Amino acid sequence: FSEGRGRGYVGGQDAPRGRVIASQLAEDENFLREKPQPCYSLCPMAIQKRTAFSRRLPDLVTEELAAVLSSRSSFEFKDLFDKVYERLKARNAASGGEEMLRLRAYEKLQNLVSRGMVKKDVKKYKGIPKQLATLQTTPPPLPAPQPVEA
């Protein structure tokens, strides 16, 4: 590098300052015009694939709600929850605290109402036994294994 006016100019010769800056700008513009290269990792991360919808069986709360609502009487939510909670405690399935269970039970009850299995009149809930009977509470049997032909 030379020590004169054209500091930073390669080649040992002095160059006017404006020329150096212009050449640097041209290099910068060329750099900016280049197409950026994508950055890919050589070892991809493990991504678990999930389906958008999985048909799960009704849980214990829904089972107990259906069992209590299949009787011919109608219930307010508080009375209904008390009966469901007692049944779940008897099955040793009341985990997560009473308030959390109350929220889950209310959500499950609203799902049953929206699916047409429970009728709601103001604050009273009455199950429709025919509809509740279609609620599948046990897993379907596995298909028999096919014999392998040689």
OpenMM code with the backbone's topology and positions (N, CA, C; nanometers):
from openmm import Vec3, app, unit

residues = "PHE SER GLU GLY ARG GLY ARG GLY TYR VAL GLY GLY GLN ASP ALA PRO ARG GLY ARG VAL ILE ALA SER GLN LEU ALA GLU ASP GLU ASN PHE LEU ARG GLU LYS PRO GLN PRO CYS TYR SER LEU CYS PRO MET ALA ILE GLN LYS ARG THR ALA PHE SER ARG ARG LEU PRO ASP LEU VAL THR GLU GLU LEU ALA ALA VAL LEU SER SER ARG SER SER PHE GLU PHE LYS ASP LEU PHE ASP LYS VAL TYR GLU ARG LEU LYS ALA ARG ASN ALA ALA SER GLY GLY GLU GLU MET LEU ARG LEU ARG ALA TYR GLU LYS LEU GLN ASN LEU VAL SER ARG GLY MET VAL LYS LYS ASP VAL LYS LYS TYR LYS GLY ILE PRO LYS GLN LEU ALA THR LEU GLN THR THR PRO PRO PRO LEU PRO ALA PRO GLN PRO VAL GLU ALA".split()
positions = [
    Vec3(0.0839, -0.1189, 0.0000),
    Vec3(0.0000, 0.0000, 0.0000),
    Vec3(0.0878, 0.1244, 0.0000),
    Vec3(0.0445, 0.2226, -0.0664),
    Vec3(0.1215, 0.3477, -0.0691),
    Vec3(0.0698, 0.4409, 0.0378),
    Vec3(0.1522, 0.5352, 0.0760),
    Vec3(0.1167, 0.6269, 0.1817),
    Vec3(0.0553, 0.7563, 0.1315),
    Vec3(0.0398, 0.7751, 0.0013),
    Vec3(-0.0048, 0.9022, -0.0563),
    Vec3(-0.1537, 0.9221, -0.0462),
    Vec3(-0.2019, 1.0033, -0.1390),
    Vec3(-0.3440, 1.0374, -0.1403),
    Vec3(-0.4334, 0.9163, -0.1623),
    Vec3(-0.3877, 0.8249, -0.2402),
    Vec3(-0.4692, 0.7098, -0.2750),
    Vec3(-0.4497, 0.5948, -0.1799),
    Vec3(-0.4568, 0.6219, -0.0547),
    Vec3(-0.4369, 0.5203, 0.0452),
    Vec3(-0.5336, 0.4032, 0.0215),
    Vec3(-0.4849, 0.2821, 0.0291),
    Vec3(-0.5673, 0.1653, 0.0069),
    Vec3(-0.5668, 0.1216, -0.1374),
    Vec3(-0.5011, 0.1926, -0.2223),
    Vec3(-0.4971, 0.1563, -0.3644),
    Vec3(-0.3901, 0.0514, -0.3845),
    Vec3(-0.4231, -0.0612, -0.4412),
    Vec3(-0.3312, -0.1713, -0.4599),
    Vec3(-0.2512, -0.1477, -0.5870),
    Vec3(-0.1266, -0.1790, -0.5858),
    Vec3(-0.0432, -0.1665, -0.7045),
    Vec3(0.0729, -0.0715, -0.6831),
    Vec3(0.0771, -0.0085, -0.5663),
    Vec3(0.1902, 0.0760, -0.5354),
    Vec3(0.1835, 0.2136, -0.5973),
    Vec3(0.0857, 0.2455, -0.6731),
    Vec3(0.0755, 0.3773, -0.7360),
    Vec3(-0.0306, 0.4591, -0.6645),
    Vec3(-0.0100, 0.5884, -0.6698),
    Vec3(-0.1116, 0.6766, -0.6128),
    Vec3(-0.2269, 0.6911, -0.7107),
    Vec3(-0.3457, 0.6905, -0.6586),
    Vec3(-0.4629, 0.7095, -0.7429),
    Vec3(-0.5490, 0.8161, -0.6796),
    Vec3(-0.6192, 0.8886, -0.7599),
    Vec3(-0.7078, 0.9901, -0.7028),
    Vec3(-0.8128, 0.9232, -0.6132),
    Vec3(-0.8422, 0.9900, -0.5053),
    Vec3(-0.9325, 0.9342, -0.4039),
    Vec3(-1.0698, 0.8998, -0.4639),
    Vec3(-1.1223, 0.9803, -0.5505),
    Vec3(-1.2527, 0.9569, -0.6105),
    Vec3(-1.2563, 0.8281, -0.6901),
    Vec3(-1.1443, 0.7967, -0.7560),
    Vec3(-1.1376, 0.6737, -0.8354),
    Vec3(-1.1422, 0.5495, -0.7467),
    Vec3(-1.0763, 0.5563, -0.6341),
    Vec3(-1.0734, 0.4428, -0.5403),
    Vec3(-1.2134, 0.4184, -0.4855),
    Vec3(-1.2777, 0.5245, -0.4465),
    Vec3(-1.4124, 0.5102, -0.3900),
    Vec3(-1.5088, 0.4575, -0.4967),
    Vec3(-1.4940, 0.5073, -0.6200),
    Vec3(-1.5816, 0.4613, -0.7277),
    Vec3(-1.5610, 0.3133, -0.7562),
    Vec3(-1.4365, 0.2677, -0.7519),
    Vec3(-1.4115, 0.1258, -0.7777),
    Vec3(-1.4654, 0.0393, -0.6637),
    Vec3(-1.4553, 0.0883, -0.5410),
    Vec3(-1.5096, 0.0135, -0.4277),
    Vec3(-1.6623, 0.0058, -0.4352),
    Vec3(-1.7257, 0.1154, -0.4752),
    Vec3(-1.8708, 0.1152, -0.4898),
    Vec3(-1.9144, 0.0177, -0.5988),
    Vec3(-1.8387, 0.0137, -0.7084),
    Vec3(-1.8721, -0.0795, -0.8164),
    Vec3(-1.8621, -0.2229, -0.7679),
    Vec3(-1.7592, -0.2531, -0.6876),
    Vec3(-1.7460, -0.3880, -0.6326),
    Vec3(-1.8624, -0.4197, -0.5386),
    Vec3(-1.9007, -0.3211, -0.4550),
    Vec3(-2.0118, -0.3413, -0.3622),
    Vec3(-2.1424, -0.3652, -0.4374),
    Vec3(-2.1652, -0.2881, -0.5449),
    Vec3(-2.2868, -0.3066, -0.6228),
    Vec3(-2.2908, -0.4427, -0.6891),
    Vec3(-2.1750, -0.4872, -0.7386),
    Vec3(-2.1693, -0.6215, -0.7977),
    Vec3(-2.1986, -0.7279, -0.6930),
    Vec3(-2.1486, -0.7046, -0.5727),
    Vec3(-2.1739, -0.7997, -0.4651),
    Vec3(-2.3238, -0.8060, -0.4332),
    Vec3(-2.3869, -0.6882, -0.4323),
    Vec3(-2.5290, -0.6836, -0.4003),
    Vec3(-2.6147, -0.7438, -0.5110),
    Vec3(-2.5683, -0.7407, -0.6331),
    Vec3(-2.6444, -0.7961, -0.7439),
    Vec3(-2.6337, -0.9471, -0.7538),
    Vec3(-2.5310, -1.0027, -0.6903),
    Vec3(-2.5160, -1.1480, -0.6957),
    Vec3(-2.6333, -1.2147, -0.6250),
    Vec3(-2.6725, -1.3303, -0.6753),
    Vec3(-2.7832, -1.4049, -0.6164),
    Vec3(-2.7361, -1.4691, -0.4858),
    Vec3(-2.8062, -1.4452, -0.3770),
    Vec3(-2.7629, -1.5045, -0.2499),
    Vec3(-2.7766, -1.6562, -0.2530),
    Vec3(-2.6821, -1.7217, -0.1923),
    Vec3(-2.6835, -1.8673, -0.1849),
    Vec3(-2.7646, -1.9101, -0.0621),
    Vec3(-2.8544, -2.0066, -0.0770),
    Vec3(-2.9302, -2.0532, 0.0392),
    Vec3(-2.8389, -2.1247, 0.1379),
    Vec3(-2.8734, -2.1142, 0.2630),
    Vec3(-2.7942, -2.1775, 0.3679),
    Vec3(-2.8696, -2.3003, 0.4161),
    Vec3(-2.8188, -2.4166, 0.3819),
    Vec3(-2.8813, -2.5416, 0.4233),
    Vec3(-2.7895, -2.6133, 0.5206),
    Vec3(-2.8490, -2.6744, 0.6177),
    Vec3(-2.7726, -2.7544, 0.7126),
    Vec3(-2.7456, -2.8908, 0.6514),
    Vec3(-2.6281, -2.9426, 0.6796),
    Vec3(-2.5932, -3.0737, 0.6243),
    Vec3(-2.6652, -3.1871, 0.6956),
    Vec3(-2.6958, -3.1684, 0.8221),
    Vec3(-2.7706, -3.2724, 0.8929),
    Vec3(-2.9074, -3.2152, 0.9284),
    Vec3(-3.0118, -3.2575, 0.8572),
    Vec3(-3.1449, -3.2002, 0.8809),
    Vec3(-3.1974, -3.2364, 1.0192),
    Vec3(-3.2794, -3.1469, 1.0714),
    Vec3(-3.3398, -3.1715, 1.2027),
    Vec3(-3.4520, -3.2732, 1.1888),
    Vec3(-3.4703, -3.3501, 1.2919),
    Vec3(-3.5778, -3.4483, 1.2911),
    Vec3(-3.7097, -3.3756, 1.3136),
    Vec3(-3.8006, -3.3853, 1.2188),
    Vec3(-3.9311, -3.3204, 1.2293),
    Vec3(-4.0363, -3.4301, 1.2373),
    Vec3(-4.1124, -3.4261, 1.3441),
    Vec3(-4.2168, -3.5268, 1.3599),
    Vec3(-4.3349, -3.4891, 1.2722),
    Vec3(-4.3817, -3.5854, 1.1969),
    Vec3(-4.4953, -3.5616, 1.1099),
    Vec3(-4.6233, -3.5926, 1.1863),
    Vec3(-4.7158, -3.5003, 1.1826),
    Vec3(-4.8453, -3.5232, 1.2477),
    Vec3(-4.9535, -3.5038, 1.1438),
    Vec3(-5.0531, -3.5846, 1.1549),
    Vec3(-5.1651, -3.5657, 1.0642),
    Vec3(-5.2503, -3.4513, 1.1168),
    Vec3(-5.3229, -3.3891, 1.0298),
    Vec3(-5.4040, -3.2742, 1.0685),
    Vec3(-5.5188, -3.3148, 1.1609),
    Vec3(-5.5702, -3.4326, 1.1434),
    Vec3(-5.6835, -3.4760, 1.2232),
    Vec3(-5.6624, -3.6204, 1.2635),
    Vec3(-5.6710, -3.6466, 1.3907),
    Vec3(-5.6603, -3.7850, 1.4356),
    Vec3(-5.7862, -3.8185, 1.5141),
    Vec3(-5.8502, -3.9250, 1.4790),
    Vec3(-5.9732, -3.9648, 1.5464),
    Vec3(-5.9376, -4.0426, 1.6714),
    Vec3(-5.9523, -3.9762, 1.7837),
    Vec3(-5.9232, -4.0432, 1.9097),
    Vec3(-6.0539, -4.0878, 1.9738),
    Vec3(-6.0425, -4.1842, 2.0572),
    Vec3(-6.1602, -4.2341, 2.1275),
    Vec3(-6.1975, -4.1380, 2.2396),
    Vec3(-6.3226, -4.1385, 2.2814),
    Vec3(-6.3625, -4.0524, 2.3927),
    Vec3(-6.2845, -4.0883, 2.5187),
    Vec3(-6.2527, -3.9881, 2.5969),
    Vec3(-6.1775, -4.0129, 2.7196),
    Vec3(-6.2727, -4.0466, 2.8337),
    Vec3(-6.2177, -4.0635, 2.9510),
    Vec3(-6.2979, -4.1049, 3.0660),
    Vec3(-6.4015, -3.9999, 3.1050),
    Vec3(-6.3669, -3.8731, 3.0901),
    Vec3(-6.4630, -3.7673, 3.1269),
    Vec3(-6.5851, -3.7751, 3.0359),
    Vec3(-6.5621, -3.7907, 2.9060),
    Vec3(-6.6736, -3.8013, 2.8124),
    Vec3(-6.7546, -3.9274, 2.8387),
    Vec3(-6.6842, -4.0351, 2.8701),
    Vec3(-6.7532, -4.1611, 2.9023),
    Vec3(-6.8483, -4.1435, 3.0196),
    Vec3(-6.7978, -4.0799, 3.1253),
    Vec3(-6.8811, -4.0614, 3.2453),
    Vec3(-6.9942, -3.9627, 3.2200),
    Vec3(-6.9661, -3.8584, 3.1420),
    Vec3(-7.0735, -3.7646, 3.1059),
    Vec3(-7.1848, -3.8379, 3.0323),
    Vec3(-7.1463, -3.9230, 2.9382),
    Vec3(-7.2456, -3.9984, 2.8604),
    Vec3(-7.3235, -4.0937, 2.9502),
    Vec3(-7.2538, -4.1571, 3.0447),
    Vec3(-7.3209, -4.2513, 3.1341),
    Vec3(-7.4237, -4.1803, 3.2221),
    Vec3(-7.3873, -4.0650, 3.2757),
    Vec3(-7.4793, -3.9914, 3.3627),
    Vec3(-7.5950, -3.9329, 3.2815),
    Vec3(-7.5644, -3.8778, 3.1621),
    Vec3(-7.6679, -3.8135, 3.0809),
    Vec3(-7.7596, -3.9126, 3.0113),
    Vec3(-7.7223, -4.0384, 3.0049),
    Vec3(-7.8083, -4.1358, 2.9371),
    Vec3(-7.9317, -4.1702, 3.0207),
    Vec3(-7.9323, -4.1283, 3.1469),
    Vec3(-8.0554, -4.1447, 3.2255),
    Vec3(-8.1577, -4.0458, 3.1720),
    Vec3(-8.2826, -4.0647, 3.2046),
    Vec3(-8.3909, -3.9840, 3.1468),
    Vec3(-8.4058, -3.8459, 3.2106),
    Vec3(-8.3279, -3.8136, 3.3134),
    Vec3(-8.3460, -3.6847, 3.3808),
    Vec3(-8.2535, -3.5785, 3.3227),
    Vec3(-8.2852, -3.4510, 3.3529),
    Vec3(-8.2015, -3.3408, 3.3070),
    Vec3(-8.1279, -3.2824, 3.4277),
    Vec3(-8.0109, -3.2235, 3.4007),
    Vec3(-7.9242, -3.1753, 3.5079),
    Vec3(-7.8773, -3.0335, 3.4796),
    Vec3(-7.8562, -2.9573, 3.5866),
    Vec3(-7.7796, -2.8347, 3.5744),
    Vec3(-7.6333, -2.8770, 3.5781),
    Vec3(-7.5451, -2.7895, 3.5304),
    Vec3(-7.4057, -2.8309, 3.5182),
    Vec3(-7.3444, -2.8679, 3.6529),
    Vec3(-7.3768, -2.7923, 3.7573),
    Vec3(-7.3176, -2.8200, 3.8890),
    Vec3(-7.3534, -2.9596, 3.9367),
    Vec3(-7.4815, -2.9966, 3.9264),
    Vec3(-7.5244, -3.1299, 3.9696),
    Vec3(-7.4635, -3.2382, 3.8812),
    Vec3(-7.4602, -3.2107, 3.7512),
    Vec3(-7.4027, -3.3058, 3.6570),
    Vec3(-7.2548, -3.3283, 3.6877),
    Vec3(-7.1834, -3.2197, 3.7139),
    Vec3(-7.0409, -3.2343, 3.7421),
    Vec3(-7.0176, -3.3104, 3.8718),
    Vec3(-7.1012, -3.2834, 3.9733),
    Vec3(-7.0853, -3.3554, 4.0997),
    Vec3(-7.0970, -3.5066, 4.0787),
    Vec3(-7.1953, -3.5498, 3.9990),
    Vec3(-7.2133, -3.6930, 3.9726),
    Vec3(-7.0955, -3.7499, 3.8933),
    Vec3(-7.0515, -3.6746, 3.7920),
    Vec3(-6.9388, -3.7210, 3.7100),
    Vec3(-6.8126, -3.7284, 3.7939),
    Vec3(-6.7912, -3.6288, 3.8800),
    Vec3(-6.6719, -3.6262, 3.9642),
    Vec3(-6.6691, -3.7442, 4.0609),
    Vec3(-6.7840, -3.7754, 4.1196),
    Vec3(-6.7910, -3.8908, 4.2105),
    Vec3(-6.7587, -4.0204, 4.1363),
    Vec3(-6.8121, -4.0343, 4.0164),
    Vec3(-6.7856, -4.1558, 3.9378),
    Vec3(-6.6381, -4.1663, 3.8988),
    Vec3(-6.5786, -4.0519, 3.8638),
    Vec3(-6.4359, -4.0533, 3.8282),
    Vec3(-6.3485, -4.0835, 3.9492),
    Vec3(-6.3866, -4.0318, 4.0653),
    Vec3(-6.3106, -4.0641, 4.1876),
    Vec3(-6.3205, -4.2124, 4.2192),
    Vec3(-6.4378, -4.2707, 4.1951),
    Vec3(-6.4551, -4.4138, 4.2199),
    Vec3(-6.3666, -4.4966, 4.1262),
    Vec3(-6.3429, -4.4468, 4.0059),
    Vec3(-6.2567, -4.5161, 3.9093),
    Vec3(-6.1102, -4.4782, 3.9265),
    Vec3(-6.0816, -4.3908, 4.0245),
    Vec3(-5.9472, -4.3392, 4.0485),
    Vec3(-5.8942, -4.2683, 3.9235),
    Vec3(-5.9806, -4.1929, 3.8573),
    Vec3(-5.9437, -4.1241, 3.7343),
    Vec3(-5.9608, -3.9736, 3.7450),
    Vec3(-5.9795, -3.9220, 3.8660),
    Vec3(-5.9970, -3.7775, 3.8850),
    Vec3(-5.8615, -3.7163, 3.9167),
    Vec3(-5.7837, -3.6892, 3.8135),
    Vec3(-5.6502, -3.6325, 3.8351),
    Vec3(-5.6450, -3.4910, 3.7798),
    Vec3(-5.5517, -3.4119, 3.8294),
    Vec3(-5.5340, -3.2760, 3.7791),
    Vec3(-5.6106, -3.1714, 3.8571),
    Vec3(-5.6778, -3.2078, 3.9619),
    Vec3(-5.7503, -3.1110, 4.0431),
    Vec3(-5.8941, -3.0939, 3.9983),
    Vec3(-5.9785, -3.0581, 4.0942),
    Vec3(-6.1218, -3.0493, 4.0676),
    Vec3(-6.1555, -2.9365, 3.9710),
    Vec3(-6.0896, -2.8221, 3.9856),
    Vec3(-6.1212, -2.7085, 3.8969),
    Vec3(-6.0827, -2.7378, 3.7525),
    Vec3(-5.9665, -2.8005, 3.7332),
    Vec3(-5.9235, -2.8353, 3.5979),
    Vec3(-6.0184, -2.9377, 3.5384),
    Vec3(-6.0617, -3.0315, 3.6192),
    Vec3(-6.1560, -3.1334, 3.5732),
    Vec3(-6.2914, -3.0707, 3.5391),
    Vec3(-6.3310, -2.9698, 3.6169),
    Vec3(-6.4567, -2.8993, 3.5894),
    Vec3(-6.4510, -2.8307, 3.4528),
    Vec3(-6.3376, -2.7682, 3.4219),
    Vec3(-6.3216, -2.7029, 3.2918),
    Vec3(-6.3243, -2.8047, 3.1775),
    Vec3(-6.2550, -2.9158, 3.1970),
    Vec3(-6.2544, -3.0200, 3.0941),
    Vec3(-6.3932, -3.0782, 3.0735),
    Vec3(-6.4644, -3.1012, 3.1836),
    Vec3(-6.5982, -3.1577, 3.1739),
    Vec3(-6.6926, -3.0611, 3.1020),
    Vec3(-6.6802, -2.9315, 3.1299),
    Vec3(-6.7653, -2.8334, 3.0630),
    Vec3(-6.7361, -2.8301, 2.9135),
    Vec3(-6.6072, -2.8363, 2.8784),
    Vec3(-6.5700, -2.8378, 2.7366),
    Vec3(-6.6243, -2.9631, 2.6674),
    Vec3(-6.6120, -3.0779, 2.7311),
    Vec3(-6.6622, -3.2026, 2.6722),
    Vec3(-6.8142, -3.1980, 2.6588),
    Vec3(-6.8808, -3.1394, 2.7579),
    Vec3(-7.0263, -3.1276, 2.7529),
    Vec3(-7.0691, -3.0386, 2.6364),
    Vec3(-6.9985, -2.9284, 2.6156),
    Vec3(-7.0313, -2.8403, 2.5034),
    Vec3(-7.0066, -2.9094, 2.3695),
    Vec3(-6.9035, -2.9941, 2.3634),
    Vec3(-6.8795, -3.0731, 2.2415),
    Vec3(-6.9951, -3.1688, 2.2149),
    Vec3(-7.0463, -3.2314, 2.3210),
    Vec3(-7.1607, -3.3226, 2.3057),
    Vec3(-7.2853, -3.2460, 2.2612),
    Vec3(-7.3026, -3.1241, 2.3126),
    Vec3(-7.4170, -3.0418, 2.2723),
    Vec3(-7.4051, -3.0064, 2.1241),
    Vec3(-7.2854, -2.9662, 2.0817),
    Vec3(-7.2684, -2.9267, 1.9413),
    Vec3(-7.2800, -3.0455, 1.8465),
    Vec3(-7.2512, -3.1665, 1.8947),
    Vec3(-7.2645, -3.2864, 1.8118),
    Vec3(-7.4068, -3.3421, 1.8129),
    Vec3(-7.4961, -3.2798, 1.8897),
    Vec3(-7.6360, -3.3201, 1.8905),
    Vec3(-7.6655, -3.4398, 1.9797),
    Vec3(-7.5768, -3.4718, 2.0709),
    Vec3(-7.5984, -3.5862, 2.1603),
    Vec3(-7.6617, -3.5443, 2.2922),
    Vec3(-7.6549, -3.4155, 2.3214),
    Vec3(-7.7121, -3.3614, 2.4447),
    Vec3(-7.7932, -3.2384, 2.4072),
    Vec3(-7.9105, -3.2271, 2.4701),
    Vec3(-7.9962, -3.1117, 2.4445),
    Vec3(-7.9814, -3.0144, 2.5606),
    Vec3(-7.9654, -2.8846, 2.5267),
    Vec3(-7.9485, -2.7826, 2.6300),
    Vec3(-8.0695, -2.6913, 2.6293),
    Vec3(-8.1353, -2.6791, 2.7441),
    Vec3(-8.2460, -2.5853, 2.7630),
    Vec3(-8.2052, -2.4877, 2.8715),
    Vec3(-8.1742, -2.3670, 2.8325),
    Vec3(-8.1247, -2.2593, 2.9190),
    Vec3(-8.0044, -2.3084, 2.9992),
    Vec3(-8.0256, -2.3608, 3.1216),
    Vec3(-7.9135, -2.4094, 3.2019),
    Vec3(-7.9237, -2.5580, 3.2321),
    Vec3(-8.0177, -2.6251, 3.1722),
    Vec3(-8.0378, -2.7689, 3.1971),
    Vec3(-7.9884, -2.8495, 3.0779),
    Vec3(-7.9228, -2.9596, 3.1070),
    Vec3(-7.8706, -3.0487, 3.0035),
    Vec3(-7.9421, -3.1826, 3.0134),
    Vec3(-7.9855, -3.2335, 2.8996),
    Vec3(-8.0527, -3.3627, 2.8967),
    Vec3(-7.9923, -3.4436, 2.7828),
    Vec3(-7.9494, -3.5637, 2.8144),
    Vec3(-7.8888, -3.6497, 2.7143),
    Vec3(-7.9931, -3.7133, 2.6248),
    Vec3(-7.9558, -3.7385, 2.5011),
    Vec3(-8.0413, -3.8120, 2.4083),
    Vec3(-7.9841, -3.9529, 2.4024),
    Vec3(-8.0503, -4.0486, 2.4719),
    Vec3(-7.9914, -4.1826, 2.4883),
    Vec3(-7.9553, -4.2511, 2.3563),
    Vec3(-8.0390, -4.2327, 2.2548),
    Vec3(-8.0116, -4.2962, 2.1258),
    Vec3(-7.8802, -4.2450, 2.0667),
    Vec3(-7.8602, -4.1119, 2.0767),
    Vec3(-7.7378, -4.0511, 2.0243),
    Vec3(-7.6166, -4.0879, 2.1096),
    Vec3(-7.6350, -4.0893, 2.2416),
    Vec3(-7.5237, -4.1219, 2.3306),
    Vec3(-7.4806, -4.2672, 2.3153),
    Vec3(-7.5734, -4.3538, 2.2726),
    Vec3(-7.5388, -4.4942, 2.2524),
    Vec3(-7.4420, -4.5109, 2.1360),
    Vec3(-7.4442, -4.4152, 2.0412),
    Vec3(-7.3528, -4.4247, 1.9266),
    Vec3(-7.2119, -4.3806, 1.9619),
    Vec3(-7.1969, -4.3193, 2.0801),
    Vec3(-7.0651, -4.2747, 2.1236),
    Vec3(-6.9776, -4.3965, 2.1463),
    Vec3(-6.8700, -4.4060, 2.0706),
    Vec3(-6.7849, -4.5243, 2.0773),
    Vec3(-6.6899, -4.5100, 2.1958),
    Vec3(-6.7028, -4.5985, 2.2932),
    Vec3(-6.6192, -4.5888, 2.4132),
    Vec3(-6.5112, -4.6948, 2.4187),
    Vec3(-6.5195, -4.7950, 2.3362),
    Vec3(-6.4153, -4.8974, 2.3333),
    Vec3(-6.3485, -4.8945, 2.1968),
    Vec3(-6.2203, -4.9267, 2.1911),
    Vec3(-6.1534, -4.9237, 2.0612),
    Vec3(-6.2077, -5.0311, 1.9683),
    Vec3(-6.2120, -5.0026, 1.8385),
    Vec3(-6.2609, -5.1035, 1.7449),
    Vec3(-6.1638, -5.2214, 1.7412),
    Vec3(-6.2148, -5.3417, 1.7152),
    Vec3(-6.1251, -5.4577, 1.7131),
    Vec3(-6.0267, -5.4462, 1.5970),
    Vec3(-5.9066, -5.4960, 1.6225),
    Vec3(-5.8046, -5.4941, 1.5188),
    Vec3(-5.8389, -5.5951, 1.4108),
    Vec3(-5.8095, -5.5646, 1.2852),
    Vec3(-5.8383, -5.6616, 1.1794),
    Vec3(-5.7504, -5.7853, 1.1964),
    Vec3(-5.8066, -5.8985, 1.1557),
    Vec3(-5.7327, -6.0245, 1.1678),
    Vec3(-5.6127, -6.0210, 1.0726),
    Vec3(-5.4991, -6.0738, 1.1169),
    Vec3(-5.3837, -6.0729, 1.0280),
    Vec3(-5.4063, -6.1612, 0.9046),
    Vec3(-5.3619, -6.1101, 0.7914),
    Vec3(-5.3774, -6.1842, 0.6662),
    Vec3(-5.2667, -6.2892, 0.6555),
    Vec3(-5.3011, -6.4132, 0.6135),
    Vec3(-5.1959, -6.5135, 0.5996),
    Vec3(-5.1051, -6.4757, 0.4807),
    Vec3(-4.9777, -6.4979, 0.5032),
    Vec3(-4.8787, -6.4654, 0.4001),
    Vec3(-4.8590, -6.5895, 0.3127),
    Vec3(-4.8809, -6.5698, 0.1817),
    Vec3(-4.8616, -6.6802, 0.0893),
    Vec3(-4.7184, -6.6828, 0.0415),
    Vec3(-4.6625, -6.8029, 0.0317),
    Vec3(-4.5229, -6.8142, -0.0100),
    Vec3(-4.5083, -6.8361, -0.1580),
] * unit.nanometer
topology = app.Topology()
chain = topology.addChain("A")
for resn in residues:
    res = topology.addResidue(resn, chain)
    for name in ("N", "CA", "C"):
        topology.addAtom(name, app.Element.getBySymbol(name[0]), res)
